[in-house]
Amino acid sequence: MKTTTTSFPLLLISFLYNLEKDGYICPMGQQMDFIGNYPRKTSAGF
């Protein structure tokens, strides 16, 4: 079975980057704005 972007429409390759707005456009045409980064900690504290 061949996998394509139509089989998995939410792969990163399916998104377009908008340089002016510093965000991606999803395959459905909606703007995906950057909301930030945050450090993650596991239950062990790392």
Helices and strands as residue ranges (DSSP letters): G 12-14, E 16-18, E 23-25, E 31-33
